[in-house]
Amino acid sequence: MLERDPGGAAQPGMLVLARESRGMTQAEVASAISAKLGSREPASQGYVSKAEAGRIRVTGERLAVYAAALGYGSDLLTLDEAAHGAGVGLVHHRRRASLAVMGLRRTHAVLNLTRIQLQAMLKAAGEHPAHRFPDIEVNAFDTAEDAARAVRQAWGIVPGPVRSLIGALEDAGGFVVRRQLAGRELDAVSQRMEEGNPLFLLNFGTPADRERYTLAHELGHVVMHRVPSDDQERQADQFAGEFLLPARDILRSLKGGLDLGRLIELKQAWRVSMAAIARRAHTLSVISDWQYRQLNIELSTLGYRTAEPAEFASEQPAAVAALISKLHSQQGLTVADLARITGLQEQEFSELYLTDSVKD
Amino acid sequence: MPSPFIPPEPRPAPDAAAAAGRQARVCAPPGQAGVLANRVLIHARPRGITRLLPAIDQRHSGIMLCGERPEQGIKRCRTAGFAGILAIDPRGYKDGVATPDAPFALPDHGQLFEPSLEQVLDDQRAAGADVALTPTMYLEPGDAASLKAAARIAADLGRDDTIFSVPISIAWLNSMYVGQLIAVLARVPLPKGIFLGSQLDPLDNVEEAVDNLRRLSAEAGDVALFCTDFAAFDFAAHGGFAASIGTGGSLRHIIPPDEAPER
C-alpha cells in the first residue's frame, strides 16, 4: 500500500490535487460538501481554502464527506504528499496556445493522480518493470535528431516506419493512458515516475496521425529534458521528426515530386500526418521554400489542416490493462479492491481502467 | 582634330592608417593552406584550361581543377608558365553519399591495399597542387553521424597543407541544422571548404541559407566556399578566407550523387 498520513488526516496538497483534477473551484467544492451534509453544517469556500492551506485538519466523517464531494475515496486524500509527490514535478505537454491556465492545471492534476494510481497498482503487483528510457544531453554538437537516432538504435527499431509507437514505448517500460483532458487544446502530457518509467497521458479524440507525432514529441521531452529550457519545444519537435521520419530512410521516398497524392501515399506508409511529412521534406530541402508554401496553401484550401484524409486507426495501449489482468488473475483482486487501492470509486475505476478485454 | 587623351592625375596615396582601418580582416589559415587566403579561384575542368590563363590574376585568384585527370591540367598550366595557385577538387561528392564508416571516396586501383586518405592527399600535392582537398563524399541533410566521422578523421590528419572538403546538402544551412554544422566544423583544426548541394541554385531554395552561410563563415573558423557563383564575393566579404567560382552552371553548385541535374 502507499504511504499515508498516520493520523488519517487529509493532506493539503492532495486536497488541491483532487479538486483541480475535477476542474472545480473552492466554492464548488464547498457547495458539494454542503449538499452532502444537507442542512446540518454548510461548508464555506473559506473552509475549503483553510483545509487546502493546512490550517484545518480534515479527518473522520468530514474527510469522508469531503472525499465524496470530490468523487474520490478517503484514502486518496490522506496519501503522504512527500512520498507521492502530489505537487507538479517536471511535466511536459504538447498543447495549442489557446489552452487556459485552469485547463492546464486540471490536466497536470489528472496526470499526477494517474501516476499515483499506477504506482499503487504496481506496488500491489509487487514489481516495478525496468525501463530503457535513457537520459540524453543535447547541445549544438549532439542534437535532438542525434538523440532520436540513438533511441531508435537502443530499442532495436529497424529502419523505416515505426510500426507501433505505443508498443515501442511500452516495451521500453513506459505507460500510456488515454484520458479526457482539457478540451482539444492539449494533445498529451508526460512525466517520469519515481523509478524513471515515464507515463504518457493522451487526450481522447486526437487523430491517430497527430497522436503518434505527439507521442514521439513527448518521448523527446522524456529522454532529453530533465530540466526545462527555452528551446525544449523545438528540440522535441526535431526529435519527433527524426524518430518517426528518419532522414536517411525517408529521403529517397520524398524525392521525385511531392503533391497531395504522394503525401497521402506517404502518410499511409509512415503513419504520420501529411502536414508533418511536408514539413520534413522542407526541412530536408527536398522541396524549396516556395514549394512548401504552395503545399501548405493546398492543404489549407482543402480543409486538411483540421481534418486530413486517409485516416487510420489509433494504436491501443496494452501495458496497464495487462497489469490489471495480472492483479485480478494472480492475486484475485476485485474491482472493489482495485478501486480502493487507487483511491477511486468503483464506477470511475471501471470507466477509466477496464477495457472490454479486461472486463471479460 | 580631337584633343589627345590625357589620363587623369593619379589619386594621392591614401593615408596608411585610414586605409588599414578600411581593410577587411585578413584571415589566413596557418601553414601551407594559407596560400589560398583572400583569393577567389576559378573552378574549372582541365580541358581548355590554358585558354583561361591570361584572364587569371595570379595575385588574387588561382585555379581549382576538377573532372577528368586534373593532374594533367596542372601540368599544362605550369608548362604554359602559370605561376599562380593551383588546387585539385577530388570531387568525392560525385562518388556517393558519405556514411559513418566511409565518409571519404578512396580510389580503388585494384591494388592489394586501397590507398589511404593520406596517400590521396599526398598524390594531389605530388601532382603540383599547392594545397590538398579531402575527397569527402556527399553529406546528406542532417546526417550528423557521417559529418562527425569525416570531421574526426580530418581533425586527426595533422597536416597544414590540407583543406577539409565539406560537400553538403543545402538543408545543412537551414535553421534546424546550421548550429550543428558550425559546432562540428569548429572542432576541426583544418581550414574547411564548403560545397553547396541541390538542384538549380542552392541559395534560392532555402531563404535562410545566405544568412546562415555568413554565420558559418564567422563562427566555424577558416571556412572557404567552393564551386559557387557570385555568392563567393558575399562570402569573402563576411569572413570567408577563400572561394572559387565555377566557369559554368554545373560548376557553380553540386548535386546529390543519385540525381541527374535539372535544367
Boltz contact constraints between the chains, C-beta under 6 A:
constraints:
  - contact:
      token1: [A, 140]
      token2: [B, 179]
      max_distance: 6.0
  - contact:
      token1: [A, 140]
      token2: [B, 183]
      max_distance: 6.0
  - contact:
      token1: [A, 141]
      token2: [B, 183]
      max_distance: 6.0
  - contact:
      token1: [A, 143]
      token2: [B, 180]
      max_distance: 6.0
  - contact:
      token1: [A, 145]
      token2: [B, 142]
      max_distance: 6.0
  - contact:
      token1: [A, 146]
      token2: [B, 144]
      max_distance: 6.0
  - contact:
      token1: [A, 247]
      token2: [B, 141]
      max_distance: 6.0
  - contact:
      token1: [A, 247]
      token2: [B, 142]
      max_distance: 6.0
  - contact:
      token1: [A, 283]
      token2: [B, 176]
      max_distance: 6.0
  - contact:
      token1: [A, 284]
      token2: [B, 141]
      max_distance: 6.0
  - contact:
      token1: [A, 284]
      token2: [B, 171]
      max_distance: 6.0
  - contact:
      token1: [A, 285]
      token2: [B, 141]
      max_distance: 6.0
  - contact:
      token1: [A, 285]
      token2: [B, 169]
      max_distance: 6.0
  - contact:
      token1: [A, 285]
      token2: [B, 170]
      max_distance: 6.0
  - contact:
      token1: [A, 285]
      token2: [B, 171]
      max_distance: 6.0
  - contact:
      token1: [A, 285]
      token2: [B, 206]
      max_distance: 6.0
  - contact:
      token1: [A, 288]
      token2: [B, 205]
      max_distance: 6.0
  - contact:
      token1: [A, 289]
      token2: [B, 207]
      max_distance: 6.0
